[in-house]
Amino acid sequence: MSTLLDDTATLDRIQIALTMDSTYAMPAAVTLRSIAENVQGPVSVYVYDCGLLEEEKRKIESSLPERPDFTLRFMVLPPDGLGNKLGPAWARVDMMKTLPLDRVLYLDADILVRKDLRELWNTNLKGYALGVVPDPFMPTGHDVVRVPQYFNSGVLLIDLVEVRPTIPALEKLCCRIKGATPFRDQDPLNIHFRNHTMPLSDTWNAIGYGGAVTDVERKKRFLEEAKDPAIVHFIGHTHPTALYVMSFPEYQPCNTKPWGYVGAPGHPYAEEWWDMLDKTAWKGYRGTTEHKETCERAKLKGWKLLEEEFERRIR
């Protein structure tokens, strides 16, 4: 029998979860607004609060259109959970452990939903724990983590009934390798679920824009599956260091967020993101002094870090 949060939850209701702190309050408003505009039928969203201000919660709520079949609930992190122990990036493990549902669609807060998600929600996972989109940049992982099929963890269709009994082992793995791998909880998730994932189409987590997908066949498949994607995921840094921007010429434009000082140059859906932001409580933010000053400070910091690295290397 299903254990559901409230009597509004039915088999037809799409259940979506996000985890975030104040850093992602504004982009999360875009994610939630885009869900509300594009997903048909009943939707419940659970936001795991990793340090949001009350004002930010109110702005997120006011960013949503009036929909009687759309509910939003802010969830409290467990005091002894990974989100409190290791940081907000690890809170999705707490979500898997504590959200009393049978199935949930997890989304990162830097996502733009462009189409209905019901087809994704209704995917038969055939006993697998997760539905995932294989990472087009790192098909089998990277130098530290190698798996048969490495996935980006920004979109996860999760069978919580399958996942929940394995959480203690996942928590131990996260604590053991924190800081030892470059992609925080994404790496232990790939290790832990390496034989328990179902691959999904790139349309459900479109990240492969730019020149960094070097495998010709993988690039071709991405362009076919994500030519008009349902979910666009703006991966990468918000405010990267100058070293990051300049170190990968073959990856230009580098993977960055639309609202950062670099912006998302060349990204085919960056303007759609800004258009959706203007439907939220952060309307007009792009032209504000606050945005310009934030980006200028971040740019100067990026250059300073480059100078420090230069000095370190010539000593």
C-alpha positions as CSV (number, residue, x, y, z in Angstrom):
1,M,0.0,0.0,0.0
2,S,1.3,3.5,-0.8
3,T,2.2,5.8,2.0
4,L,1.3,9.3,0.7
5,L,1.8,12.8,2.2
6,D,-1.8,14.0,1.9
7,D,-5.2,13.1,0.4
8,T,-4.5,15.3,-2.7
9,A,-1.9,12.7,-3.9
10,T,-3.4,10.2,-6.3
11,L,-2.0,7.8,-8.9
12,D,-2.5,10.5,-11.5
13,R,-0.7,13.1,-9.5
14,I,2.9,13.8,-10.6
15,Q,5.2,14.1,-7.5
16,I,8.2,16.3,-7.9
17,A,11.0,17.0,-5.5
18,L,13.8,19.7,-5.4
19,T,16.5,20.5,-2.8
20,M,17.9,24.0,-2.5
21,D,19.4,26.7,-0.4
22,S,19.3,30.5,-0.9
23,T,21.8,30.3,-3.8
24,Y,19.2,28.6,-6.0
25,A,16.0,30.4,-4.8
26,M,15.7,32.5,-8.0
27,P,16.5,29.8,-10.5
28,A,14.2,27.4,-8.7
29,A,11.4,29.9,-9.2
30,V,12.0,29.5,-12.9
31,T,12.0,25.7,-12.6
32,L,8.7,25.7,-10.7
33,R,7.0,28.3,-12.9
34,S,8.0,26.3,-16.0
35,I,6.5,23.1,-14.4
36,A,3.3,24.9,-13.6
37,E,2.9,26.3,-17.1
38,N,3.8,23.1,-19.0
39,V,2.7,20.1,-16.9
40,Q,-0.9,19.1,-17.3
41,G,-3.0,17.5,-14.5
42,P,-2.4,17.3,-10.8
43,V,1.1,18.1,-9.5
44,S,2.6,18.1,-6.1
45,V,6.0,19.7,-5.5
46,Y,8.2,19.1,-2.4
47,V,11.0,21.6,-1.8
48,Y,13.6,20.4,0.7
49,D,14.7,23.6,2.5
50,C,18.5,23.7,2.9
51,G,18.6,27.3,4.2
52,L,16.0,29.4,2.4
53,L,15.0,32.7,3.8
54,E,11.3,33.3,4.6
55,E,11.2,36.1,2.0
56,E,12.6,33.7,-0.6
57,K,9.9,31.2,0.2
58,R,7.2,33.8,-0.2
59,K,8.7,35.0,-3.5
60,I,8.8,31.4,-4.8
61,E,5.2,30.8,-3.8
62,S,4.1,34.1,-5.5
63,S,5.9,33.1,-8.7
64,L,3.4,30.3,-9.3
65,P,0.1,30.8,-11.2
66,E,-3.1,30.0,-9.5
67,R,-3.8,26.3,-10.0
68,P,-6.0,24.3,-7.7
69,D,-4.4,21.1,-8.8
70,F,-0.8,22.3,-8.1
71,T,0.5,22.1,-4.6
72,L,3.9,23.3,-3.1
73,R,5.2,22.2,0.2
74,F,8.5,23.2,1.9
75,M,10.1,20.2,3.7
76,V,12.4,20.3,6.6
77,L,15.8,18.5,6.4
78,P,16.4,15.8,9.0
79,P,18.8,17.2,11.6
80,D,21.1,14.2,11.3
81,G,20.9,14.0,7.5
82,L,23.6,14.4,4.9
83,G,22.3,17.9,3.9
84,N,23.2,19.2,7.4
85,K,26.3,17.1,7.8
86,L,27.9,17.5,4.3
87,G,26.1,20.4,2.7
88,P,23.0,21.2,0.6
89,A,24.3,19.3,-2.5
90,W,23.9,16.1,-0.5
91,A,20.3,16.7,0.5
92,R,18.7,14.7,-2.3
93,V,19.9,11.6,-0.4
94,D,17.9,12.8,2.6
95,M,14.9,13.3,0.3
96,M,15.1,9.7,-0.9
97,K,15.2,8.6,2.7
98,T,12.4,10.7,4.1
99,L,9.9,11.5,1.4
100,P,6.9,9.2,2.2
101,L,6.0,8.4,-1.4
102,D,6.4,5.4,-3.7
103,R,7.8,7.3,-6.6
104,V,9.1,10.8,-7.2
105,L,10.7,12.8,-10.0
106,Y,13.7,14.7,-8.7
107,L,14.8,17.9,-10.5
108,D,17.7,20.2,-10.0
109,A,16.9,23.8,-9.4
110,D,18.7,25.0,-12.6
111,I,16.2,23.4,-14.9
112,L,13.8,24.8,-17.5
113,V,10.7,22.6,-18.2
114,R,9.4,23.1,-21.7
115,K,6.9,20.3,-22.1
116,D,4.5,18.1,-20.2
117,L,6.3,15.5,-18.0
118,R,3.5,12.9,-17.8
119,E,5.2,10.6,-20.3
120,L,8.3,10.7,-18.2
121,W,6.3,10.2,-15.0
122,N,4.5,7.2,-16.4
123,T,7.7,5.4,-17.5
124,N,7.8,1.8,-16.5
125,L,11.1,1.4,-14.7
126,K,10.8,-2.4,-14.9
127,G,12.2,-3.0,-11.4
128,Y,15.1,-0.6,-11.8
129,A,15.7,1.9,-8.9
130,L,16.3,5.0,-11.1
131,G,15.4,6.3,-14.5
132,V,18.4,8.4,-15.7
133,V,19.7,10.2,-18.7
134,P,23.3,9.0,-19.6
135,D,25.8,11.8,-19.4
136,P,26.9,12.7,-23.0
137,F,30.1,14.3,-21.8
138,M,31.2,11.3,-19.7
139,P,29.6,8.1,-21.0
140,T,31.5,5.9,-18.6
141,G,32.5,8.4,-15.9
142,H,35.8,10.1,-15.4
143,D,39.3,9.4,-14.0
144,V,38.1,8.9,-10.4
145,V,34.8,7.1,-11.0
146,R,34.3,4.5,-13.8
147,V,31.0,2.8,-14.3
148,P,29.3,1.0,-17.2
149,Q,27.0,4.0,-17.8
150,Y,27.5,7.3,-16.0
151,F,24.5,9.5,-15.6
152,N,23.8,13.2,-14.8
153,S,21.9,13.3,-11.5
154,G,20.0,16.5,-12.2
155,V,16.9,14.6,-13.4
156,L,16.1,11.3,-11.6
157,L,12.9,9.3,-11.8
158,I,13.1,7.4,-8.5
159,D,11.3,4.2,-7.4
160,L,11.5,5.0,-3.7
161,V,10.3,1.5,-2.7
162,E,13.4,0.1,-4.4
163,V,15.7,2.8,-3.2
164,R,14.8,3.3,0.4
165,P,16.2,0.0,1.8
166,T,19.6,0.8,0.2
167,I,19.9,4.3,1.7
168,P,22.1,3.3,4.8
169,A,24.7,1.9,2.4
170,L,24.5,5.0,0.2
171,E,24.9,7.3,3.2
172,K,28.0,5.5,4.3
173,L,29.4,5.7,0.7
174,C,28.7,9.5,0.5
175,C,30.5,10.1,3.9
176,R,33.4,8.0,2.9
177,I,34.2,9.6,-0.5
178,K,33.1,13.2,0.1
179,G,35.8,15.4,-1.3
180,A,37.6,12.5,-3.0
181,T,35.6,12.9,-6.3
182,P,34.9,16.0,-8.4
183,F,31.1,15.7,-8.7
184,R,29.9,15.6,-5.1
185,D,26.9,13.4,-4.6
186,Q,26.6,12.6,-8.3
187,D,29.6,10.3,-8.1
188,P,28.4,8.2,-5.2
189,L,25.0,8.0,-6.8
190,N,26.6,6.6,-9.9
191,I,28.7,4.1,-7.9
192,H,25.8,3.0,-5.7
193,F,23.2,2.6,-8.4
194,R,25.6,1.4,-11.2
195,N,23.6,-1.7,-12.0
196,H,20.2,-0.4,-11.1
197,T,19.4,2.4,-13.6
198,M,17.2,2.6,-16.7
199,P,18.4,4.9,-19.5
200,L,16.1,7.6,-20.6
201,S,16.0,9.9,-23.7
202,D,18.1,13.0,-23.7
203,T,14.9,15.0,-24.1
204,W,14.4,14.6,-20.3
205,N,17.7,16.1,-19.3
206,A,19.2,18.1,-22.2
207,I,22.8,19.1,-21.2
208,G,24.9,18.3,-24.2
209,Y,25.1,21.7,-25.9
210,G,28.4,23.2,-27.0
211,G,31.5,21.4,-28.2
212,A,32.3,19.2,-25.2
213,V,30.5,16.1,-26.5
214,T,33.5,14.6,-28.5
215,D,32.0,11.2,-29.4
216,V,30.5,11.7,-32.8
217,E,27.8,9.0,-32.4
218,R,26.8,10.2,-28.9
219,K,26.6,13.8,-30.2
220,K,24.4,12.7,-33.1
221,R,22.1,10.9,-30.7
222,F,21.9,13.9,-28.4
223,L,21.0,16.2,-31.2
224,E,18.3,13.9,-32.4
225,E,16.7,13.2,-29.0
226,A,17.1,16.8,-27.7
227,K,16.3,18.8,-30.8
228,D,13.2,20.1,-29.0
229,P,13.8,19.0,-25.4
230,A,11.2,18.7,-22.7
231,I,13.7,19.5,-20.0
232,V,16.7,21.8,-20.4
233,H,19.4,21.6,-17.7
234,F,21.8,24.4,-17.3
235,I,24.8,22.6,-15.9
236,G,28.2,24.1,-14.9
237,H,29.2,27.0,-12.8
238,T,27.2,30.1,-12.0
239,H,30.3,32.3,-11.6
240,P,33.3,30.3,-12.8
241,T,36.9,31.3,-12.3
242,A,38.7,32.8,-15.3
243,L,40.9,29.7,-15.3
244,Y,37.8,27.5,-15.8
245,V,36.6,29.7,-18.7
246,M,40.0,29.8,-20.4
247,S,41.3,26.2,-19.8
248,F,39.0,24.3,-22.1
249,P,39.0,26.0,-25.5
250,E,37.4,23.0,-27.2
251,Y,34.5,23.3,-24.8
252,Q,33.7,26.9,-25.7
253,P,31.3,28.3,-24.9
254,C,31.9,26.9,-21.5
255,N,29.0,25.4,-19.5
256,T,27.7,28.2,-17.3
257,K,24.3,29.4,-15.9
258,P,22.3,32.2,-17.7
259,W,22.3,34.3,-14.5
260,G,26.0,34.2,-13.9
261,Y,28.6,36.8,-15.1
262,V,29.5,34.7,-18.2
263,G,25.8,34.1,-18.9
264,A,25.2,31.1,-21.1
265,P,26.7,32.3,-24.5
266,G,25.6,30.3,-27.4
267,H,23.1,28.2,-25.4
268,P,19.9,27.8,-27.6
269,Y,17.6,28.1,-24.6
270,A,19.2,30.8,-22.4
271,E,16.7,33.4,-23.6
272,E,13.8,31.1,-22.8
273,W,15.1,30.9,-19.3
274,W,15.2,34.7,-18.9
275,D,11.7,34.9,-20.4
276,M,10.4,32.5,-17.8
277,L,12.2,34.4,-15.0
278,D,10.2,37.5,-16.0
279,K,7.0,35.6,-15.1
280,T,8.2,35.1,-11.5
281,A,8.7,37.4,-8.5
282,W,12.2,38.1,-9.9
283,K,10.8,39.9,-13.0
284,G,13.2,42.4,-14.4
285,Y,16.2,41.1,-12.4
286,R,18.4,40.9,-15.5
287,G,18.5,44.7,-15.9
288,T,18.9,45.5,-12.2
289,T,21.9,47.1,-10.5
290,E,21.9,44.1,-8.1
291,H,22.5,41.7,-11.0
292,K,25.1,43.9,-12.7
293,E,27.0,44.4,-9.4
294,T,26.8,40.7,-8.5
295,C,28.3,39.7,-11.8
296,E,31.0,42.4,-11.7
297,R,32.1,41.2,-8.2
298,A,32.1,37.6,-9.4
299,K,34.2,38.5,-12.5
300,L,36.8,40.3,-10.4
301,K,36.9,37.4,-8.0
302,G,37.4,35.0,-11.0
303,W,40.4,37.1,-12.2
304,K,41.9,37.2,-8.8
305,L,41.8,33.5,-8.4
306,L,43.5,33.2,-11.8
307,E,46.2,35.6,-10.7
308,E,46.7,33.6,-7.5
309,E,47.0,30.4,-9.5
310,F,49.5,32.0,-11.8
311,E,51.6,33.2,-8.9
312,R,51.5,29.7,-7.3
313,R,52.6,28.0,-10.5
314,I,55.7,30.3,-11.1
315,R,57.0,30.0,-7.6
